[in-house]
Amino acid sequence: MKVMMERNPLSGLILGLTLMLMAVPEGAIALPPADDTPEEVLRNQILLEARSPLDGEPLTPAEYAALQAQLQEPTDPPQLSSEIRYNIFLLQLLRMFRTLTPF
């Protein structure tokens, strides 16, 4: 004979809520400290001092802007010697032959 267990919907709800509250980390519930400056305010502030991304030395805003412009300019790609270019050509030619011939 089968014994049927009755399910109480209230107990399932209580169990689910308990598990949900246990899964939420404590840091997600807390608010930031009152003296913390909001990110929106920090994004809109004008930088009066900056550091070089290359060596970390302090720069004035004009020097920083000039350095950023210089870093964003495209540089010439490095030139390969004629011997290396010839070897690359031979490798490409060999790959083409291997594709065309089955053996």
C-alpha positions as CSV (number, residue, x, y, z in Angstrom):
1,M,0.0,0.0,0.0
2,K,1.4,3.4,-1.0
3,V,1.5,6.1,1.6
4,M,1.0,9.5,0.1
5,M,2.7,12.4,1.7
6,E,0.8,15.7,1.6
7,R,2.8,18.7,0.6
8,N,2.2,21.9,2.4
9,P,2.7,24.9,0.0
10,L,3.6,27.1,2.9
11,S,6.5,24.9,4.0
12,G,7.9,25.0,0.4
13,L,7.7,28.8,0.4
14,I,9.4,29.1,3.7
15,L,12.2,26.8,2.6
16,G,12.7,28.6,-0.6
17,L,12.9,32.0,1.1
18,T,15.4,30.7,3.6
19,L,17.6,29.3,0.8
20,M,17.4,32.6,-1.1
21,L,18.4,34.6,2.0
22,M,21.3,32.3,2.6
23,A,22.5,32.6,-1.0
24,V,22.7,36.4,-1.0
25,P,26.2,37.6,0.0
26,E,26.5,40.1,2.8
27,G,28.3,42.7,0.6
28,A,25.4,42.9,-1.8
29,I,23.1,44.1,1.0
30,A,25.4,46.8,2.4
31,L,25.5,50.3,1.1
32,P,28.7,52.2,0.4
33,P,30.0,54.5,3.2
34,A,28.6,58.0,3.4
35,D,31.9,59.7,2.8
36,D,32.6,57.7,-0.4
37,T,32.5,59.9,-3.6
38,P,30.1,58.6,-6.2
39,E,31.6,57.3,-9.5
40,E,29.6,59.8,-11.5
41,V,31.3,62.7,-9.7
42,L,34.7,61.2,-10.1
43,R,34.2,60.7,-13.9
44,N,33.4,64.4,-14.4
45,Q,36.4,65.7,-12.5
46,I,39.1,67.4,-14.5
47,L,42.5,65.9,-14.0
48,L,45.1,68.5,-12.8
49,E,47.9,66.0,-12.4
50,A,48.7,62.9,-14.3
51,R,51.3,60.2,-14.5
52,S,53.1,58.9,-17.6
53,P,51.8,55.5,-18.7
54,L,55.3,54.6,-19.8
55,D,57.4,55.3,-16.7
56,G,55.0,56.7,-14.1
57,E,56.7,60.1,-13.7
58,P,54.4,63.1,-13.0
59,L,53.2,65.1,-16.0
60,T,51.4,68.4,-16.5
61,P,48.1,68.2,-18.3
62,A,49.7,69.6,-21.5
63,E,52.5,67.1,-21.4
64,Y,50.0,64.3,-20.7
65,A,47.8,65.3,-23.7
66,A,50.9,65.5,-26.0
67,L,52.0,62.1,-24.8
68,Q,48.6,60.6,-25.4
69,A,48.4,62.1,-28.9
70,Q,51.9,60.7,-29.7
71,L,51.0,57.2,-28.4
72,Q,47.8,57.2,-30.5
73,E,49.6,58.1,-33.8
74,P,50.1,55.0,-36.0
75,T,53.7,54.0,-36.3
76,D,55.3,52.5,-39.4
77,P,55.2,48.7,-39.4
78,P,58.6,47.1,-38.9
79,Q,60.4,46.4,-42.1
80,L,61.5,42.8,-42.7
81,S,64.7,42.0,-44.4
82,S,64.6,40.8,-48.0
83,E,65.9,37.4,-47.0
84,I,63.0,36.9,-44.5
85,R,60.5,38.1,-47.1
86,Y,61.9,35.6,-49.6
87,N,61.6,32.7,-47.0
88,I,58.0,33.7,-46.3
89,F,57.3,33.6,-50.1
90,L,58.9,30.1,-50.3
91,L,56.8,28.9,-47.4
92,Q,53.6,30.2,-49.0
93,L,54.6,28.6,-52.3
94,L,55.2,25.3,-50.5
95,R,51.8,25.5,-48.8
96,M,50.2,26.1,-52.2
97,F,51.9,23.0,-53.8
98,R,50.8,20.9,-50.8
99,T,47.3,22.0,-51.3
100,L,47.3,21.2,-55.1
101,T,49.2,17.9,-54.9
102,P,47.8,14.9,-53.0
103,F,51.2,13.3,-52.2
